[in-house]
Each structure stands twice: as structure tokens, then as C-alpha cells.
Amino acid sequence: MALKGQLHDFNLAEILQLIGTQQKSGFLVLEGHREMVFVFDKGTLISTRDRRSEAPDPLETFLRNYGFFTETQWAHIAYIRQNATLDLAEILLSEELLSKPELDAVLQNVAREMAHKGMKMRRGRYHFTATSDTPPGVRWRIAMDVQGLLMEAARRVDEEAELVRLFPSQAVTFVAGPKPPAAETMSPTAKRIIKLALGGRPLGRIIRLARTDSFATRETLKRFLDSGWLEMVMPEADGQTDDHDQAGRRKRHRQRDLRSPLISTIAVLVILGFGAFRWAPLMFGEVALIGLAAPAPAHLATGDQATLISWLDEGQQACRDLRLRQLQAEIGEAARQYQSTHGAYPEGLERLVQEGLLPRDTWRTIDRLGWQYARLESGQSYRLAL
């Protein structure tokens, strides 16, 4: 059986009810701003991760969004992925980053958050592909009752407006309330949330570090407020007013500047005239490139001078040297990008132009300067003779 259509005609709640009551197996795909996949086995949700989907892994997205691991731990996970054919869930268990109960709890939280988001979708498409047996390609199976998932998603949709009203800004902070918290009754996640709140972190930061989904974090903070364990501090309005005033003043200054076109035109002409006077000698060098004039010919040297006379004064020579270093750095960066993609440095700089890594004008400038590029050691290094 294949079922497909528009979400504004047949929403996620109705689809879940159908799958649950008829105990269907298969893949449900929601396509909106991003793709969501729900996998069912005889009316039970067994996964929200599908190997066939090109969308980001929802497990990894959840773990990254809510502060589960450090950058060092993520780098270690990436290294194992590159050197082993293990799924992310298997890596988390093998490296003891999560226990099996913790992993199951995280995957169920991923499903609840996705169902909550799916319930709010009114634009997009759905497509359910039924299977006669357990759907293949499931990555780390869970077991969630569809009716329970549906009721929890509906509850979250109903209470979302109250949480938005209570927390109008993610910049709100918290202080200790009149009543001491009952730590012995808290779950590890609740203890983490209240510790973050009493540490002075704003709501947005608490959500990013709470190791649970955004709705659950805000719901927990609401419970702490209702219990008198925390009090909420709204962000300073005066600072916001000052920012608006400063923005208004900057806008008025720009408007006044624009009302003086004559002054602006004179300023531009003065700058151009100074530049022309400053760089005019460059046009008489061996290479007539602005900012890159070559030294004067050797036959103009007088006496026992061992070095060539430059058409440039000290300031102009400093600019020329800077521009040469910029060109060298630009070539180096383009060559490294090429080597990263192809495994070897290019045979010639024109390949960098063809790949779109080096501007054609830059390549022409390098050619006129007479720079020599050579690939060495079977493409694993190169030499640039200036």
C-alpha cells in the first residue's frame, strides 16, 4: 500500500492514527522545510533514521543541538567513522559515550521532538510506503507506541503557546527562588538544567546545553518557577532602547551625509587625484601593473651601486612587497584546495583558473611578472620562483 498527499489535507495526527489502528509497517516520509522519516513495524515506531535518506542523521543533529559532547569527542567520533563501518549509535556505545538506556532515551526524545514538529506542519507532502515485513535498513531499533507518541505530540502542541508566552525571549536568566530545590526528587537531566539556570546562563544557552529537547527544557524550567525554586529575570529593556537610539542616530547621520553630494564628489576627486599623483611613476616601470612596478633597468644605475634603482619610494615599495605577498598567498591557498580535491598539486597554474580556484586576472598578473611554477615530487609539492 502506498499513501501520499498534501499535509494540509491529511495531517500527521491522522496519518499516525491510521498506521497505529491498522498496525501498518513501512516508511513514512514528511517533506517540508526538511525531510523527516518515521519507520514503523506493525503499528510500532521503531526508528526515525533511514539509511536511504539524504537528510542529516536526526540522532547526530539532536546530540549536537543539545550539548551532549565536546568538540574533542566529536572529533574522536569522526575519526572512528572514517576508519570503521560502524553506525553512530554503535560508536556511542562502543566508546562508552552513552549507555544503552541513555541511547534508547535519546532516540525516543528525537522521535518526540520530530513528531511535535511534524504535528505543526501544514505545508508539505507525505508519502507512506508499506512493507509486508519489518522494514529493512533500520539503524538501532526502538519501540514506541504510536498512540502514546501521538498523545504526547498533541500535548506539546497545546502547551507550546503557554511556554512561548512565559519565555518571550531566549535572553531571560534565572536566580534562586524563595524555596530551596528538592534535589533528591530530581532526575539527572533536571539537576543539570537547574545547575545551568543558577549559573546565570540565559535561556538559549541552557537549551543548548541541557542534553534534552527544547520543549522538555522549557517545561522543566516552568515547573521550577511554579515550585518557587527559581525566579525569572527579564533582559534589560534600557539597553535595547539605547541600541535602537544608536541605530537611529547612525541612520540619521547617513541620511545627512547623502544630502551632501557635492561634498562627497569633491572628496572622491581629491582621493583619486592623490592616488594618481602617488602611483604615476608606476607607469614607467618595466611592468606597468598598478602597485607592482618592477625596479628600474640596470643601465640606469650610477657609480658602484650594487642594487637596482626602483621607480618607487619607500612607501610605494612597501605596498608593492605587500601585494606580492598577497599574490603568493593567493596561489598557495588555491593550490592547497586543488591538492585537497585531486590528491596532487596542479601541473600548471592555468589548471587553478579552469577549476575556478584562481581568478583569471590574478593568473595574468603572475604571468606578466614572470613567475615560474613547477610541480615537484609527483605532485606532492611545488615550487614558485619569484
C-alpha positions in Angstrom: 0.0 0.0 0.0 1.2 3.5 -0.8 -0.3 6.6 0.7 0.7 10.1 -0.3 -0.7 13.6 -0.5 -0.5 17.1 1.0 -0.3 17.7 4.7 -3.0 20.4 4.7 -5.4 17.7 3.5 -4.2 14.8 5.7 -2.0 15.8 8.7 0.4 13.8 10.7 -2.1 13.1 13.5 -4.5 11.5 11.1 -1.7 9.5 9.5 -0.4 8.2 12.8 -3.8 7.2 13.8 -4.3 5.2 10.6 -0.9 3.5 11.0 -1.5 2.7 14.6 -5.0 1.3 14.4 -4.3 -0.8 11.3 -0.8 -1.9 12.6 0.9 -1.0 9.4 4.6 -1.5 8.7 6.6 0.8 6.4 8.3 4.1 5.9 6.5 7.5 6.4 8.3 10.5 4.9 7.3 14.1 5.5 8.7 16.6 3.1 8.6 20.3 4.1 11.5 22.6 5.1 13.4 19.5 5.8 12.8 15.8 5.4 11.5 13.6 8.3 11.4 9.8 8.2 9.4 7.6 10.6 9.8 3.8 10.4 7.0 1.5 11.7 6.8 -2.2 12.3 3.2 -3.5 12.8 2.0 -0.2 14.2 5.0 0.5 16.4 7.5 3.2 15.7 10.9 1.6 15.6 13.2 4.3 14.1 13.4 7.9 12.8 16.7 7.1 11.0 16.7 5.8 7.5 19.9 4.8 5.6 18.3 5.7 2.3 17.5 9.3 3.3 19.9 12.0 2.2 18.8 14.3 5.1 21.1 14.8 8.1 21.0 12.0 10.7 18.4 13.2 13.3 20.4 11.5 16.1 23.5 13.4 15.3 21.6 16.6 14.9 19.9 16.2 18.3 23.2 15.4 20.0 24.9 18.4 18.5 22.0 20.8 19.1 21.7 20.0 22.8 25.2 19.8 24.0 25.9 16.2 24.6 29.6 16.0 23.6 32.6 18.3 23.4 34.4 19.1 20.1 37.2 16.7 21.1 34.7 13.9 21.5 33.1 14.7 18.1 36.5 14.7 16.5 37.1 11.2 18.0 33.7 10.0 16.7 34.6 11.4 13.2 37.9 9.5 13.3 36.2 6.2 14.1 33.7 6.8 11.3 36.5 7.2 8.8 38.2 4.0 9.9 35.3 1.7 10.7 32.0 0.8 9.2 30.1 1.5 12.5 26.8 3.3 12.8 26.8 6.4 15.1 24.7 4.5 17.7 27.3 1.7 17.7 30.1 4.1 18.2 28.5 5.8 21.1 28.1 2.5 22.9 31.5 1.1 22.0 33.3 4.2 23.2 31.1 4.4 26.3 29.8 7.9 25.5 26.3 6.7 26.2 24.9 3.6 27.9 22.2 1.6 26.2 19.4 3.0 28.4 20.7 6.5 27.7 20.9 5.9 24.0 17.3 4.5 23.9 16.1 7.6 25.9 17.8 9.9 23.4 16.3 8.2 20.4 12.9 8.4 21.9 13.4 12.1 22.6 14.4 12.5 19.0 11.1 10.8 17.9 9.1 13.0 20.3 10.7 16.2 19.0 10.2 15.2 15.4 6.5 14.2 16.0 6.0 17.6 17.7 7.4 19.4 14.7 5.5 17.2 12.3 2.2 18.0 14.0 2.8 21.7 13.4 3.5 21.2 9.7 0.7 22.5 7.5 2.6 22.8 4.3 4.4 19.9 2.7 3.9 16.4 1.4 3.7 13.0 3.0 4.4 9.6 1.5 3.9 6.3 3.3 5.3 3.2 1.7 4.0 0.0 3.3 6.1 -3.2 3.7 4.9 -6.7 4.2 7.6 -7.4 6.9 9.9 -5.4 9.2 11.3 -2.5 7.1 14.9 -3.0 6.1 17.9 -0.7 6.8 16.8 0.3 10.4 19.6 1.8 12.4 19.3 0.9 16.1 15.7 -0.1 16.7 13.5 1.4 19.4 9.9 0.6 20.3 7.4 3.4 20.8 3.6 3.0 20.9 2.1 5.2 18.2 -0.9 6.3 20.2 1.3 7.3 23.1 3.6 9.2 20.7 0.6 10.9 19.1 -0.9 12.0 22.5 2.5 13.4 23.6 2.9 15.4 20.4 -0.7 16.7 20.7 0.0 17.8 24.3 3.2 19.6 23.3 1.3 21.5 20.5 -1.4 22.6 23.0 1.2 23.8 25.6 3.6 25.4 23.3 1.8 28.7 23.3 1.9 28.9 27.1 5.7 28.3 27.1 6.2 30.9 24.4 4.2 33.4 26.5 6.1 32.6 29.6 9.5 32.8 27.9 9.2 35.6 25.4 13.0 35.8 24.9 15.9 33.4 25.0 17.8 36.1 26.8 15.9 35.7 30.1 18.0 34.5 33.0 17.2 32.9 36.4 18.1 33.4 40.0 17.3 31.2 43.1 13.7 31.4 44.2 12.4 31.7 47.8 12.2 27.9 48.2 15.2 25.5 48.1 15.0 22.9 45.4 14.3 19.3 46.3 17.4 17.8 44.7 16.5 14.3 45.9 13.4 14.3 43.7 15.1 15.5 40.5 16.2 13.4 37.6 19.8 13.8 36.3 18.5 16.0 33.5 16.5 18.2 35.8 19.6 18.6 38.1 21.6 19.7 35.1 19.0 22.2 34.0 18.7 23.9 37.4 22.5 24.0 37.7 22.8 25.7 34.4 20.0 28.2 35.4 21.6 29.0 38.7 24.9 29.5 36.9 23.5 32.7 35.3 23.2 31.3 31.8 20.4 32.7 29.6 17.6 30.5 28.4 19.0 30.0 24.9 22.3 28.7 26.3 20.5 26.5 28.8 18.6 24.8 26.0 21.8 24.3 24.0 23.5 22.5 27.0 20.6 20.7 28.7 21.0 17.4 26.9 17.3 17.2 26.2 15.0 18.8 23.7 13.9 22.4 23.8 10.3 21.7 24.8 11.4 19.5 27.7 13.9 22.1 28.9 11.4 24.9 28.9 8.8 22.7 30.5 11.2 21.8 33.3 12.1 25.4 33.9 8.4 26.3 34.1 8.0 23.6 36.8 10.9 25.1 38.7 9.3 28.5 38.5 5.9 27.2 39.7 7.6 25.4 42.6 9.4 28.6 43.7 12.8 27.1 43.1 13.7 29.7 40.5 12.7 33.2 39.6 13.0 34.6 36.1 14.9 37.8 35.3 13.8 39.6 32.1 16.6 41.2 29.9 17.2 44.9 30.4 14.9 47.0 28.3 17.1 50.1 28.7 20.0 48.5 26.8 17.7 47.6 24.0 16.4 51.2 23.9 19.9 52.5 23.7 20.7 50.2 20.9 17.6 51.4 19.0 18.6 55.0 19.7 22.1 54.4 18.4 20.9 52.7 15.3 18.5 55.6 14.7 21.3 58.2 15.1 23.5 56.2 12.7 20.7 56.2 10.2 20.2 59.9 10.5 23.9 60.6 10.1 23.9 58.5 6.9 20.9 60.4 5.6 22.6 63.8 6.3 25.7 62.5 4.5 23.7 61.5 1.5 22.2 65.0 1.4 25.7 66.5 0.7 26.5 65.0 -2.8 28.8 68.0 -3.6 31.0 67.3 -0.6 31.1 63.6 -1.4 32.0 64.2 -5.0 34.8 66.6 -4.0 36.2 64.1 -1.5 36.2 61.3 -4.2 38.1 63.6 -6.7 40.7 64.5 -4.1 41.3 60.9 -3.3 41.6 59.9 -7.0 43.9 62.9 -7.6 46.2 61.9 -4.8 46.2 58.3 -6.0 47.1 59.3 -9.5 50.0 61.5 -8.2 51.2 58.8 -5.9 51.2 56.0 -8.4 52.0 57.8 -11.6 55.7 56.7 -11.5 54.5 53.0 -11.7 53.6 53.5 -15.4 57.2 54.0 -16.3 58.5 50.7 -14.9 59.3 47.6 -16.9 56.0 46.1 -15.8 53.1 48.6 -16.0 51.0 46.9 -13.3 49.4 49.2 -10.6 51.2 48.5 -7.4 53.6 46.1 -8.9 56.1 48.2 -10.9 59.4 46.5 -11.4 62.8 48.0 -10.4 64.4 50.4 -12.9 66.6 48.9 -15.6 70.2 48.2 -14.6 71.8 50.6 -17.1 70.3 53.5 -15.1 72.3 52.6 -12.1 75.2 55.0 -11.4 78.6 54.6 -9.8 79.2 51.4 -7.8 75.6 50.8 -6.9 75.1 47.1 -6.4 71.4 47.2 -6.4 68.9 48.3 -9.0 67.2 51.6 -8.6 63.5 51.4 -8.1 61.0 53.8 -9.6 59.2 53.6 -6.2 59.8 55.5 -3.0 59.8 53.6 0.4 56.1 53.8 0.8 55.3 52.6 -2.7 57.9 49.8 -2.4 56.2 48.6 0.9 52.9 48.5 -1.0 54.5 46.5 -3.8 56.0 44.0 -1.4 52.7 43.6 0.3 50.9 43.0 -2.9 53.5 40.4 -4.0 53.0 38.5 -0.7 49.2 38.6 -1.2 49.6 37.1 -4.7 51.9 34.4 -3.3 49.4 33.6 -0.5 46.5 33.5 -3.1 48.4 31.0 -5.2 49.2 28.9 -2.2 45.6 28.7 -1.0 44.3 27.8 -4.4 47.0 25.1 -4.9 46.1 23.6 -1.5 42.4 23.5 -2.4 43.3 21.8 -5.6 45.5 19.3 -3.9 42.8 18.5 -1.3 40.4 17.7 -4.1 42.6 15.9 -6.6 45.3 14.4 -4.3 48.1 16.3 -6.0 49.1 19.8 -6.9 48.3 21.0 -10.4 50.7 20.7 -13.4 50.3 24.4 -14.1 48.6 27.4 -12.7 46.2 27.5 -15.6 44.5 24.4 -14.0 43.7 26.5 -11.0 41.9 29.0 -13.3 40.0 26.3 -15.0 38.8 24.9 -11.7 37.7 28.3 -10.6 40.2 28.4 -7.7 42.3 31.3 -9.1 40.9 34.4 -10.8 42.0 34.8 -14.4 43.2 38.4 -13.8 45.5 37.1 -11.0 46.9 34.4 -13.3 47.6 37.1 -16.0 49.3 39.3 -13.5 51.5 36.4 -12.3 52.4 35.6 -16.0 53.4 39.2 -16.7 55.5 39.3 -13.6 57.4 36.3 -15.0 56.8 33.9 -12.0 57.7 30.3 -12.7 55.6 27.5 -11.2 56.8 23.8 -11.1 55.2 20.7 -9.7 57.6 18.5 -7.7 57.7 15.0 -6.2 54.9 13.5 -8.3 52.6 16.3 -7.4 53.1 16.3 -3.7 54.8 19.7 -3.6 55.5 22.6 -5.8 58.0 25.5 -6.3 57.1 29.0 -7.2 60.1 31.0 -8.4 59.5 34.8 -7.9 
